[in-house]
Amino acid sequence: MHRAPAGSAPRRLIAAFVIALAVASAVAHRSGALIPPVPTPTPYVPRCDFAPTPNAGPPGTGVSVVGICYPIHSGRPGAIFFDDTLVARIRGETGGDYAAVFTVPANATVGSHQLTIQYGPDGGSIITSAIFTVLPFCRGDCDDNGRVTVDELLRGVDIALGKLDSEACAPIDLDHDGTITISEIMAAVGDALTGCIVAFTPTPTPSDTPTPVALGGPCRATAECEQPELLCLEPGGFAGCVECRLENDHCAADPDCAAAGAGMVCEQSSMLGPDCFCRPTRRCIPGCTSDAECSAGQRCSPNAHCQAVTCAADHDCAKYFDCQLFSGHCVRRSCGADSDCPTGFCVENGCHGALGTCVARPGATALSAP
């Protein structure tokens, strides 16, 4: 009886399988059917939470991060960087749980910055990243929206008078001692007048305003002035006071000023004006006799008071002013660049007919230009 050579059966089975596969492939090709491709496996990406809280704020903002970052699990070290600056070291628990608190560097410029978690206590390759937006620092900006309003200044005054707790406006308490001083209120007034203190970032400007700008030089924004003791004062603007005067009203109505002399009227002075009152205060002043004696955007009324020009449309207002429809008054046109102010200049976000000037902040000693 003839016997097949040992091992020939497995070979025959393999050969038959290969032939069958080839025939099936040929049939599928002829019929137009496609053999589904083998899916590419999804690469495994270890979990690493990174959600800074808050994710925006001025230099000096305290930021916290809490989450799970598995690449640093079981005690492995990591580091948090603000751009290229090491701001915190972290170490993961068994499951990768970690937590850290750090402060935004004091010299951080306004704008977007990269936050990263990196391997190792001093950094290495990046594990994950997030964006932190640095905002202008405003002394007295209670709601951290990048500007200081009169309402916020009044809140600071109420804190100083003991009517409110310091928590009502933490940014005005510059030394964090729980009390508000006159100097802290005046610092907030300065930022309300001239914009917030920001780190200097050179911006392209025409040749008539080189940056940085020295004392007495032309400017469009405080950030252009070369010294932190300087601010960009808009044409006809008021630089502020070293100290303010906390006084009661001197009068209630015009008749109260009769004894002060002919033509005197009772006017509420602005707390942002040259009289340096800590709050709006009514006092007796000489009444106006013509529009020329009033500020830009105002006219002299029949009762000798300077009042905002009323309007129904922009053409009712002076140059560089627009009609604010909800109030019916002419207000200085807001701007972001000179192109928003035809034939004029954008100075401290307002349209003017001339450039501003870098002047010393009230109470500060600025170095003269060499």
C-alpha beads as a LAMMPS data file, in Angstrom:
LAMMPS data file: protein, C-alpha beads

370 atoms
369 bonds

1 atom types
1 bond types

-500.0 500.0 xlo xhi
-500.0 500.0 ylo yhi
-500.0 500.0 zlo zhi

Masses

1 110.0

Atoms # bond

1 1 1 0.000 0.000 0.000
2 1 1 1.415 3.394 -0.992
3 1 1 1.952 5.818 1.898
4 1 1 2.238 9.593 1.523
5 1 1 5.537 11.059 2.671
6 1 1 5.520 12.291 6.257
7 1 1 4.474 15.948 6.602
8 1 1 2.868 16.077 3.158
9 1 1 -0.693 16.489 4.538
10 1 1 -0.030 19.855 6.271
11 1 1 1.728 21.074 3.167
12 1 1 -1.281 20.128 1.036
13 1 1 -3.642 21.932 3.400
14 1 1 -1.542 25.123 3.298
15 1 1 -1.296 24.936 -0.489
16 1 1 -5.061 24.505 -0.782
17 1 1 -5.687 27.512 1.500
18 1 1 -3.329 29.720 -0.537
19 1 1 -4.994 28.636 -3.807
20 1 1 -8.455 29.318 -2.375
21 1 1 -7.424 32.748 -1.156
22 1 1 -5.952 33.597 -4.555
23 1 1 -9.116 32.468 -6.358
24 1 1 -11.309 34.484 -3.967
25 1 1 -9.164 37.582 -4.486
26 1 1 -9.351 37.215 -8.256
27 1 1 -13.125 36.806 -8.162
28 1 1 -13.495 39.862 -5.899
29 1 1 -11.268 41.916 -8.188
30 1 1 -13.285 40.952 -11.264
31 1 1 -16.598 41.717 -9.580
32 1 1 -15.412 45.102 -8.400
33 1 1 -15.728 44.231 -4.711
34 1 1 -13.118 45.672 -2.384
35 1 1 -11.585 43.854 0.490
36 1 1 -11.969 46.188 3.521
37 1 1 -8.626 47.519 4.712
38 1 1 -7.342 46.628 8.117
39 1 1 -8.092 49.658 10.386
40 1 1 -5.106 51.559 11.717
41 1 1 -4.984 51.221 15.485
42 1 1 -5.589 54.455 17.420
43 1 1 -2.457 55.397 19.335
44 1 1 -2.861 55.491 23.088
45 1 1 -2.565 59.013 24.522
46 1 1 -2.198 59.056 28.319
47 1 1 -4.688 61.315 30.092
48 1 1 -3.280 64.644 31.271
49 1 1 -5.754 67.267 32.502
50 1 1 -4.510 70.869 32.355
51 1 1 -7.124 73.572 32.958
52 1 1 -5.584 76.666 34.633
53 1 1 -8.041 78.575 36.856
54 1 1 -8.349 81.399 35.999
55 1 1 -7.054 81.284 32.443
56 1 1 -6.673 85.083 32.159
57 1 1 -5.552 87.912 34.413
58 1 1 -2.892 90.587 34.964
59 1 1 0.722 89.913 35.985
60 1 1 0.817 88.599 39.554
61 1 1 -2.422 86.622 39.204
62 1 1 -2.545 83.458 41.302
63 1 1 -3.405 80.413 39.172
64 1 1 -4.382 76.924 40.356
65 1 1 -4.368 73.661 38.423
66 1 1 -5.884 70.379 39.616
67 1 1 -6.333 67.165 37.668
68 1 1 -4.952 63.798 36.609
69 1 1 -1.807 63.559 34.502
70 1 1 -0.999 59.881 34.094
71 1 1 2.529 60.372 32.651
72 1 1 3.628 61.581 36.102
73 1 1 1.791 58.879 38.080
74 1 1 3.275 57.049 41.065
75 1 1 5.407 59.942 42.271
76 1 1 7.011 60.857 38.968
77 1 1 8.047 64.559 38.820
78 1 1 6.913 67.208 36.374
79 1 1 7.196 70.974 35.943
80 1 1 4.843 73.766 34.859
81 1 1 6.286 76.465 32.608
82 1 1 4.894 79.915 31.727
83 1 1 6.468 80.282 28.274
84 1 1 10.117 79.525 29.162
85 1 1 9.828 80.362 32.870
86 1 1 9.530 77.567 35.451
87 1 1 6.632 78.541 37.725
88 1 1 5.846 75.308 39.621
89 1 1 7.047 71.753 40.230
90 1 1 4.524 68.931 40.543
91 1 1 4.554 65.230 41.449
92 1 1 1.768 62.809 40.589
93 1 1 0.085 60.500 43.078
94 1 1 -0.410 56.808 42.345
95 1 1 -3.138 57.466 39.785
96 1 1 -1.533 60.631 38.416
97 1 1 -3.512 63.067 40.595
98 1 1 -1.701 66.370 40.997
99 1 1 -2.338 69.935 42.154
100 1 1 -0.320 73.155 42.027
101 1 1 -0.584 76.896 42.520
102 1 1 1.641 79.436 40.777
103 1 1 1.824 83.155 40.063
104 1 1 1.897 84.792 36.635
105 1 1 5.344 86.434 36.271
106 1 1 5.383 90.149 37.081
107 1 1 7.118 90.955 33.775
108 1 1 4.600 89.083 31.607
109 1 1 3.441 91.167 28.668
110 1 1 -0.204 91.640 27.746
111 1 1 -1.449 88.950 25.369
112 1 1 -1.527 85.160 24.972
113 1 1 1.143 82.963 26.579
114 1 1 1.781 79.217 26.544
115 1 1 1.525 77.186 29.735
116 1 1 3.007 73.674 29.574
117 1 1 3.437 70.599 31.760
118 1 1 6.807 69.038 31.069
119 1 1 8.564 65.849 32.197
120 1 1 11.055 66.106 35.068
121 1 1 11.471 68.563 37.961
122 1 1 13.229 71.110 35.730
123 1 1 11.392 70.459 32.505
124 1 1 12.052 68.428 29.397
125 1 1 9.701 67.294 26.684
126 1 1 6.184 68.753 26.764
127 1 1 3.345 66.528 27.989
128 1 1 0.476 68.957 27.383
129 1 1 -0.172 72.698 27.060
130 1 1 -2.769 75.443 27.594
131 1 1 -3.142 79.168 26.883
132 1 1 -3.116 81.925 29.522
133 1 1 -4.089 85.465 28.501
134 1 1 -2.327 88.274 30.371
135 1 1 -4.585 91.300 30.886
136 1 1 -3.656 94.887 31.794
137 1 1 -3.208 95.512 35.514
138 1 1 -5.711 98.081 36.716
139 1 1 -5.509 99.431 40.229
140 1 1 -9.124 99.624 41.365
141 1 1 -10.540 97.437 38.573
142 1 1 -13.025 95.638 40.834
143 1 1 -14.449 93.367 38.123
144 1 1 -11.128 92.704 36.305
145 1 1 -12.411 93.851 32.920
146 1 1 -9.318 95.890 32.052
147 1 1 -10.565 99.382 32.954
148 1 1 -11.506 101.446 36.006
149 1 1 -14.880 103.184 36.144
150 1 1 -16.176 105.985 38.351
151 1 1 -18.481 103.486 40.091
152 1 1 -15.448 101.405 41.033
153 1 1 -13.647 104.483 42.358
154 1 1 -16.694 105.340 44.470
155 1 1 -16.657 101.787 45.793
156 1 1 -13.051 102.337 46.853
157 1 1 -14.050 105.533 48.660
158 1 1 -16.830 103.654 50.468
159 1 1 -14.299 101.046 51.574
160 1 1 -11.996 103.800 52.850
161 1 1 -14.915 105.311 54.795
162 1 1 -15.781 101.938 56.338
163 1 1 -19.080 101.547 54.483
164 1 1 -17.886 98.424 52.632
165 1 1 -15.408 95.634 53.335
166 1 1 -12.171 95.552 51.356
167 1 1 -13.404 92.375 49.634
168 1 1 -15.839 94.601 47.724
169 1 1 -12.917 95.664 45.513
170 1 1 -9.745 93.688 46.200
171 1 1 -7.706 95.249 43.330
172 1 1 -7.808 98.675 45.023
173 1 1 -6.161 97.278 48.179
174 1 1 -2.659 97.314 46.721
175 1 1 -0.832 96.150 49.863
176 1 1 -3.539 93.609 50.795
177 1 1 -3.800 94.894 54.364
178 1 1 -7.598 95.073 54.407
179 1 1 -7.744 98.889 54.458
180 1 1 -7.862 101.487 51.684
181 1 1 -5.679 104.580 51.885
182 1 1 -5.856 107.863 50.012
183 1 1 -2.752 106.895 48.029
184 1 1 -4.411 103.653 46.913
185 1 1 -7.510 105.559 45.806
186 1 1 -5.341 108.024 43.876
187 1 1 -3.494 105.156 42.210
188 1 1 -6.870 103.865 41.002
189 1 1 -7.830 107.378 39.871
190 1 1 -4.593 107.515 37.866
191 1 1 -5.466 104.302 36.034
192 1 1 -9.021 105.518 35.448
193 1 1 -7.599 108.640 33.831
194 1 1 -4.735 107.254 31.829
195 1 1 -5.348 103.581 31.325
196 1 1 -3.849 100.633 33.113
197 1 1 -0.205 99.890 33.786
198 1 1 1.083 97.311 31.327
199 1 1 4.482 95.903 30.510
200 1 1 6.112 97.806 27.643
201 1 1 5.624 96.117 24.298
202 1 1 7.019 98.016 21.291
203 1 1 4.410 98.525 18.588
204 1 1 4.871 99.838 15.057
205 1 1 4.256 103.586 15.018
206 1 1 5.015 106.376 12.549
207 1 1 8.361 108.123 12.735
208 1 1 6.857 111.006 14.731
209 1 1 6.375 108.695 17.725
210 1 1 9.477 106.505 18.161
211 1 1 9.206 103.864 20.880
212 1 1 10.064 103.836 23.644
213 1 1 9.179 107.506 24.163
214 1 1 11.191 109.701 26.531
215 1 1 9.839 112.259 28.995
216 1 1 8.139 115.055 27.050
217 1 1 7.946 113.026 23.837
218 1 1 4.813 112.455 21.724
219 1 1 2.815 109.295 22.403
220 1 1 -0.382 107.456 21.702
221 1 1 -0.459 105.157 24.755
222 1 1 1.180 104.891 28.172
223 1 1 2.780 101.602 27.101
224 1 1 4.952 103.604 24.649
225 1 1 6.577 105.719 27.392
226 1 1 10.037 104.410 28.269
227 1 1 9.775 104.641 32.076
228 1 1 7.146 103.184 34.440
229 1 1 7.072 106.636 36.095
230 1 1 5.627 108.109 32.890
231 1 1 2.139 108.116 31.434
232 1 1 0.775 109.260 28.098
233 1 1 -1.384 112.322 28.726
234 1 1 -3.939 113.046 26.028
235 1 1 -4.303 116.642 24.743
236 1 1 -6.094 118.701 27.370
237 1 1 -6.025 115.778 29.789
238 1 1 -5.395 115.689 33.532
239 1 1 -2.530 113.612 34.910
240 1 1 -4.062 113.048 38.342
241 1 1 -3.279 113.945 41.966
242 1 1 -0.842 112.713 44.574
243 1 1 -3.580 112.979 47.200
244 1 1 -7.279 113.720 47.011
245 1 1 -9.460 115.945 49.174
246 1 1 -12.354 114.368 51.024
247 1 1 -14.866 117.219 51.540
248 1 1 -18.597 117.674 51.929
249 1 1 -20.635 119.540 49.302
250 1 1 -20.198 123.330 49.465
251 1 1 -23.628 124.027 47.967
252 1 1 -26.810 122.353 46.795
253 1 1 -28.049 124.776 44.104
254 1 1 -27.048 128.012 42.347
255 1 1 -28.797 130.325 44.863
256 1 1 -26.455 128.967 47.571
257 1 1 -23.567 130.653 45.730
258 1 1 -24.995 134.184 45.701
259 1 1 -22.860 135.208 48.667
260 1 1 -19.743 134.014 46.817
261 1 1 -20.113 136.733 44.169
262 1 1 -21.880 137.595 40.948
263 1 1 -21.918 134.930 38.263
264 1 1 -21.101 132.077 40.655
265 1 1 -22.942 128.782 40.130
266 1 1 -23.153 125.523 42.045
267 1 1 -21.414 122.853 39.988
268 1 1 -20.601 119.237 40.759
269 1 1 -16.874 118.799 40.175
270 1 1 -15.597 115.580 38.711
271 1 1 -13.472 113.374 40.945
272 1 1 -11.275 112.928 37.875
273 1 1 -10.617 116.634 37.534
274 1 1 -7.926 119.082 38.670
275 1 1 -9.567 119.835 42.031
276 1 1 -8.642 116.378 43.311
277 1 1 -11.795 115.655 45.268
278 1 1 -12.047 112.053 46.464
279 1 1 -15.647 111.930 45.278
280 1 1 -17.915 114.155 43.148
281 1 1 -18.393 117.317 45.221
282 1 1 -20.693 120.291 44.613
283 1 1 -18.961 123.672 44.934
284 1 1 -19.353 127.322 43.885
285 1 1 -17.447 128.257 40.732
286 1 1 -17.637 131.085 38.176
287 1 1 -20.319 130.315 35.599
288 1 1 -19.364 130.127 31.928
289 1 1 -20.093 132.901 29.466
290 1 1 -19.187 131.129 26.207
291 1 1 -18.591 127.654 24.785
292 1 1 -14.847 128.375 24.668
293 1 1 -14.732 128.214 28.475
294 1 1 -16.066 124.653 28.487
295 1 1 -14.310 121.364 27.851
296 1 1 -14.351 119.631 24.470
297 1 1 -17.749 118.108 23.844
298 1 1 -19.510 120.655 26.060
299 1 1 -21.249 123.981 25.501
300 1 1 -22.231 126.825 27.807
301 1 1 -25.922 126.601 28.717
302 1 1 -28.213 129.620 29.309
303 1 1 -27.867 129.127 33.077
304 1 1 -24.043 129.478 32.830
305 1 1 -23.249 125.764 33.298
306 1 1 -20.993 123.764 30.975
307 1 1 -23.086 120.834 29.800
308 1 1 -22.584 117.952 27.397
309 1 1 -23.700 118.791 23.875
310 1 1 -27.018 117.100 23.097
311 1 1 -27.393 115.406 19.749
312 1 1 -29.569 113.284 17.531
313 1 1 -26.842 112.229 15.077
314 1 1 -23.049 112.357 14.722
315 1 1 -23.175 115.502 12.573
316 1 1 -24.524 117.396 15.601
317 1 1 -21.206 116.845 17.386
318 1 1 -17.776 118.451 17.100
319 1 1 -14.877 116.827 15.273
320 1 1 -13.651 113.594 16.924
321 1 1 -16.939 113.233 18.786
322 1 1 -19.876 110.894 18.111
323 1 1 -23.482 110.979 19.224
324 1 1 -24.155 108.451 21.966
325 1 1 -27.723 107.540 21.129
326 1 1 -28.775 106.062 24.477
327 1 1 -27.750 109.237 26.346
328 1 1 -28.304 111.783 23.562
329 1 1 -24.910 113.396 24.299
330 1 1 -21.768 113.909 22.256
331 1 1 -18.879 111.761 23.514
332 1 1 -15.297 111.478 22.324
333 1 1 -14.937 108.860 19.615
334 1 1 -13.316 105.603 20.755
335 1 1 -10.534 104.202 18.603
336 1 1 -7.930 101.508 18.268
337 1 1 -5.725 103.150 15.625
338 1 1 -5.218 106.481 13.839
339 1 1 -7.276 105.143 10.945
340 1 1 -10.330 105.402 13.218
341 1 1 -9.691 109.177 13.524
342 1 1 -9.508 110.739 10.040
343 1 1 -6.980 113.627 10.021
344 1 1 -6.336 113.001 13.743
345 1 1 -4.623 110.639 16.175
346 1 1 -5.760 107.806 18.432
347 1 1 -4.440 108.701 21.900
348 1 1 -5.301 106.494 24.873
349 1 1 -8.167 104.973 22.835
350 1 1 -9.753 108.354 22.086
351 1 1 -9.629 110.476 18.900
352 1 1 -7.770 113.798 19.200
353 1 1 -6.414 116.451 16.871
354 1 1 -2.880 116.103 18.289
355 1 1 -0.643 113.473 19.860
356 1 1 -0.373 112.986 23.608
357 1 1 2.735 113.630 25.700
358 1 1 4.705 111.325 28.012
359 1 1 4.600 113.084 31.392
360 1 1 5.533 112.064 34.931
361 1 1 2.878 110.280 36.942
362 1 1 1.691 112.345 39.907
363 1 1 4.180 111.997 42.749
364 1 1 6.691 110.087 40.615
365 1 1 10.180 111.267 39.724
366 1 1 10.926 110.624 36.086
367 1 1 14.386 110.766 34.568
368 1 1 14.931 113.542 32.058
369 1 1 15.844 112.589 28.541
370 1 1 19.634 112.529 28.015

Bonds

1 1 1 2
2 1 2 3
3 1 3 4
4 1 4 5
5 1 5 6
6 1 6 7
7 1 7 8
8 1 8 9
9 1 9 10
10 1 10 11
11 1 11 12
12 1 12 13
13 1 13 14
14 1 14 15
15 1 15 16
16 1 16 17
17 1 17 18
18 1 18 19
19 1 19 20
20 1 20 21
21 1 21 22
22 1 22 23
23 1 23 24
24 1 24 25
25 1 25 26
26 1 26 27
27 1 27 28
28 1 28 29
29 1 29 30
30 1 30 31
31 1 31 32
32 1 32 33
33 1 33 34
34 1 34 35
35 1 35 36
36 1 36 37
37 1 37 38
38 1 38 39
39 1 39 40
40 1 40 41
41 1 41 42
42 1 42 43
43 1 43 44
44 1 44 45
45 1 45 46
46 1 46 47
47 1 47 48
48 1 48 49
49 1 49 50
50 1 50 51
51 1 51 52
52 1 52 53
53 1 53 54
54 1 54 55
55 1 55 56
56 1 56 57
57 1 57 58
58 1 58 59
59 1 59 60
60 1 60 61
61 1 61 62
62 1 62 63
63 1 63 64
64 1 64 65
65 1 65 66
66 1 66 67
67 1 67 68
68 1 68 69
69 1 69 70
70 1 70 71
71 1 71 72
72 1 72 73
73 1 73 74
74 1 74 75
75 1 75 76
76 1 76 77
77 1 77 78
78 1 78 79
79 1 79 80
80 1 80 81
81 1 81 82
82 1 82 83
83 1 83 84
84 1 84 85
85 1 85 86
86 1 86 87
87 1 87 88
88 1 88 89
89 1 89 90
90 1 90 91
91 1 91 92
92 1 92 93
93 1 93 94
94 1 94 95
95 1 95 96
96 1 96 97
97 1 97 98
98 1 98 99
99 1 99 100
100 1 100 101
101 1 101 102
102 1 102 103
103 1 103 104
104 1 104 105
105 1 105 106
106 1 106 107
107 1 107 108
108 1 108 109
109 1 109 110
110 1 110 111
111 1 111 112
112 1 112 113
113 1 113 114
114 1 114 115
115 1 115 116
116 1 116 117
117 1 117 118
118 1 118 119
119 1 119 120
120 1 120 121
121 1 121 122
122 1 122 123
123 1 123 124
124 1 124 125
125 1 125 126
126 1 126 127
127 1 127 128
128 1 128 129
129 1 129 130
130 1 130 131
131 1 131 132
132 1 132 133
133 1 133 134
134 1 134 135
135 1 135 136
136 1 136 137
137 1 137 138
138 1 138 139
139 1 139 140
140 1 140 141
141 1 141 142
142 1 142 143
143 1 143 144
144 1 144 145
145 1 145 146
146 1 146 147
147 1 147 148
148 1 148 149
149 1 149 150
150 1 150 151
151 1 151 152
152 1 152 153
153 1 153 154
154 1 154 155
155 1 155 156
156 1 156 157
157 1 157 158
158 1 158 159
159 1 159 160
160 1 160 161
161 1 161 162
162 1 162 163
163 1 163 164
164 1 164 165
165 1 165 166
166 1 166 167
167 1 167 168
168 1 168 169
169 1 169 170
170 1 170 171
171 1 171 172
172 1 172 173
173 1 173 174
174 1 174 175
175 1 175 176
176 1 176 177
177 1 177 178
178 1 178 179
179 1 179 180
180 1 180 181
181 1 181 182
182 1 182 183
183 1 183 184
184 1 184 185
185 1 185 186
186 1 186 187
187 1 187 188
188 1 188 189
189 1 189 190
190 1 190 191
191 1 191 192
192 1 192 193
193 1 193 194
194 1 194 195
195 1 195 196
196 1 196 197
197 1 197 198
198 1 198 199
199 1 199 200
200 1 200 201
201 1 201 202
202 1 202 203
203 1 203 204
204 1 204 205
205 1 205 206
206 1 206 207
207 1 207 208
208 1 208 209
209 1 209 210
210 1 210 211
211 1 211 212
212 1 212 213
213 1 213 214
214 1 214 215
215 1 215 216
216 1 216 217
217 1 217 218
218 1 218 219
219 1 219 220
220 1 220 221
221 1 221 222
222 1 222 223
223 1 223 224
224 1 224 225
225 1 225 226
226 1 226 227
227 1 227 228
228 1 228 229
229 1 229 230
230 1 230 231
231 1 231 232
232 1 232 233
233 1 233 234
234 1 234 235
235 1 235 236
236 1 236 237
237 1 237 238
238 1 238 239
239 1 239 240
240 1 240 241
241 1 241 242
242 1 242 243
243 1 243 244
244 1 244 245
245 1 245 246
246 1 246 247
247 1 247 248
248 1 248 249
249 1 249 250
250 1 250 251
251 1 251 252
252 1 252 253
253 1 253 254
254 1 254 255
255 1 255 256
256 1 256 257
257 1 257 258
258 1 258 259
259 1 259 260
260 1 260 261
261 1 261 262
262 1 262 263
263 1 263 264
264 1 264 265
265 1 265 266
266 1 266 267
267 1 267 268
268 1 268 269
269 1 269 270
270 1 270 271
271 1 271 272
272 1 272 273
273 1 273 274
274 1 274 275
275 1 275 276
276 1 276 277
277 1 277 278
278 1 278 279
279 1 279 280
280 1 280 281
281 1 281 282
282 1 282 283
283 1 283 284
284 1 284 285
285 1 285 286
286 1 286 287
287 1 287 288
288 1 288 289
289 1 289 290
290 1 290 291
291 1 291 292
292 1 292 293
293 1 293 294
294 1 294 295
295 1 295 296
296 1 296 297
297 1 297 298
298 1 298 299
299 1 299 300
300 1 300 301
301 1 301 302
302 1 302 303
303 1 303 304
304 1 304 305
305 1 305 306
306 1 306 307
307 1 307 308
308 1 308 309
309 1 309 310
310 1 310 311
311 1 311 312
312 1 312 313
313 1 313 314
314 1 314 315
315 1 315 316
316 1 316 317
317 1 317 318
318 1 318 319
319 1 319 320
320 1 320 321
321 1 321 322
322 1 322 323
323 1 323 324
324 1 324 325
325 1 325 326
326 1 326 327
327 1 327 328
328 1 328 329
329 1 329 330
330 1 330 331
331 1 331 332
332 1 332 333
333 1 333 334
334 1 334 335
335 1 335 336
336 1 336 337
337 1 337 338
338 1 338 339
339 1 339 340
340 1 340 341
341 1 341 342
342 1 342 343
343 1 343 344
344 1 344 345
345 1 345 346
346 1 346 347
347 1 347 348
348 1 348 349
349 1 349 350
350 1 350 351
351 1 351 352
352 1 352 353
353 1 353 354
354 1 354 355
355 1 355 356
356 1 356 357
357 1 357 358
358 1 358 359
359 1 359 360
360 1 360 361
361 1 361 362
362 1 362 363
363 1 363 364
364 1 364 365
365 1 365 366
366 1 366 367
367 1 367 368
368 1 368 369
369 1 369 370
